Amino acid sequence: ETPEKLAKALKLFKNFNPKWSKTKVLFVESSFVHLNVLQDEFPASQILLSMYHTVRLVETTVKQTKARVPPTVSSALIKAVFSSSPANLSHLATELKDVLEQEFYDYLQQNWLSCEILWYMHVKKGSHACQ
């Protein structure tokens, strides 16, 4: 997928969807590399990490770590996702800090753990969306 092909596809989508300008939020995987194309085509929309894909990425990364991972990490992730609260998110951040590589942890902290609008929307939508 090239930026040009994605831009063309988004323009086509917008042509067939006259209410596209009402799009307020777009969800992407953490590996999505064409954020600038989305920002150009949907300038009034927020781009957030997909809760589902980020949870799966964290689970996979934790499983692949060479260090012994305490069971509290998994339980903190479950609590944060299925009973989101500032306290549960803070606890998850603490648990992940000792397990993940610093660069990945910093990325999650900046783009996922501290993203209040994402967690607010997740709570409003319902945790069933991550199952």
C-alpha positions in Angstrom: 0.0 0.0 0.0 1.5 3.3 -1.1 0.5 6.7 0.2 -0.8 7.6 -3.2 -3.0 4.5 -3.5 -4.4 5.1 0.0 -5.1 8.8 -0.8 -6.9 7.7 -4.0 -9.0 5.1 -2.1 -9.9 7.7 0.6 -10.9 10.2 -2.0 -13.1 7.6 -3.7 -14.6 6.8 -0.3 -15.4 10.5 0.3 -17.0 10.8 -3.2 -19.4 8.0 -2.4 -20.0 9.2 1.2 -21.2 12.8 1.2 -21.3 12.9 5.0 -17.6 11.9 5.3 -16.9 15.4 6.8 -18.9 14.3 9.9 -16.2 11.7 10.7 -14.8 12.6 14.1 -12.5 9.7 14.9 -10.5 7.2 12.9 -9.0 4.1 14.6 -5.7 2.6 13.3 -3.3 -0.2 14.2 -0.1 0.9 15.8 1.8 -0.3 12.7 -0.2 1.9 10.4 2.4 4.0 8.6 0.3 6.5 6.5 -1.0 8.7 9.3 -0.2 11.8 7.3 -2.5 10.6 4.5 -5.4 10.1 6.9 -4.7 13.5 8.5 -4.7 15.2 5.0 -7.9 13.5 3.9 -9.7 13.8 7.3 -8.3 17.0 8.7 -11.0 17.5 11.3 -10.9 13.9 12.6 -8.8 12.5 15.5 -6.7 9.5 14.7 -6.5 7.1 17.6 -5.0 3.6 18.2 -7.4 0.8 17.9 -8.1 -0.6 21.4 -8.4 -4.2 20.1 -5.2 -4.1 18.0 -3.2 -2.4 20.8 -4.3 -4.9 23.4 -3.3 -7.8 21.1 0.0 -6.1 20.4 0.7 -5.7 24.1 -0.3 -9.3 24.8 2.0 -10.6 22.0 4.9 -8.4 23.1 4.6 -9.4 26.7 4.5 -13.1 25.7 7.6 -12.7 23.6 9.7 -10.9 26.2 12.6 -12.9 27.5 12.1 -11.8 31.1 9.9 -13.7 33.4 6.5 -11.9 33.3 4.5 -11.9 36.5 0.9 -12.8 36.2 0.0 -9.4 37.6 0.7 -7.9 34.1 -2.0 -9.9 32.5 -4.5 -9.1 35.3 -3.6 -5.4 35.1 -4.3 -5.4 31.3 -7.6 -7.2 31.8 -8.7 -4.7 34.6 -7.7 -1.7 32.5 -9.6 -2.9 29.4 -12.7 -4.3 31.1 -13.0 -1.9 34.0 -11.3 1.2 32.7 -10.4 3.8 35.3 -7.5 6.2 36.0 -6.3 3.9 38.8 -6.4 0.8 36.6 -4.6 2.5 33.8 -2.0 3.8 36.2 -1.5 0.3 37.6 -1.2 -1.2 34.1 1.4 1.5 33.2 3.4 0.5 36.3 3.2 -3.2 35.5 4.2 -2.7 31.8 7.1 -0.4 32.6 9.1 -3.3 34.1 8.3 -5.7 31.3 8.4 -3.8 28.0 11.4 -2.2 26.2 11.6 1.5 27.1 10.9 2.7 23.5 7.7 0.7 23.2 6.6 1.6 26.7 7.1 5.3 25.9 5.1 4.9 22.7 2.2 3.2 24.6 2.4 5.8 27.4 2.2 8.7 24.9 -0.4 7.3 22.4 -2.5 4.8 24.4 -2.3 4.8 28.1 -2.5 8.6 28.5 -5.0 9.1 25.7 -8.1 10.2 27.7 -10.4 10.5 24.8 -9.6 7.0 23.6 -10.3 5.5 27.0 -13.4 7.6 27.4 -14.7 6.4 24.1 -13.8 2.8 25.0 -15.9 3.0 28.2 -18.8 4.6 26.4 -18.7 2.0 23.6 -18.4 -0.9 26.0 -15.6 -3.3 26.8 -17.3 -6.0 24.7 -15.8 -4.3 21.7 -12.4 -5.8 22.6 -13.5 -9.4 22.8 
